[in-house]
Amino acid sequence: MEKKKEVRAKVILECTSCVRNSLITKVSKGVSRYITQKNRHNTPNRLELKKFCPYCSKHTLHGEIKK
């Protein structure tokens, strides 16, 4: 039998400004990542939330990445 997909999925959120800065300057202190859950039925698109980034020392946009 086929395994049923769960409604709540674990997602990883990554700081978008840290990734952009590390690609441009090639010097990276690190990349902020958070693990959270989302409901597949209510939010089928990629999740984007404002979270605190300790490397940027401010609240920035964190976007969902692939596992």
C-alpha positions, 0 to 999 in steps of 0.5 A: 500500500502507498503511504499517505502524505501527512498534512503538516510538513516540516520545512526549513527556513533560510535567511535570504539576505545572508545567502545573497551577501555570501554569494556576492562577497564570498565571505560568510559568517554563517547562514541563519536557519529555522525549522518549522511546520506548515499545513500543506492544504492551507499553504501549498506555496513556499513559506516566507516569514520574517525572523531574527537572523543572529548573523545580520543582527536584525529581522530579515525575510526567511524563505523555505528551502528544499530538504 
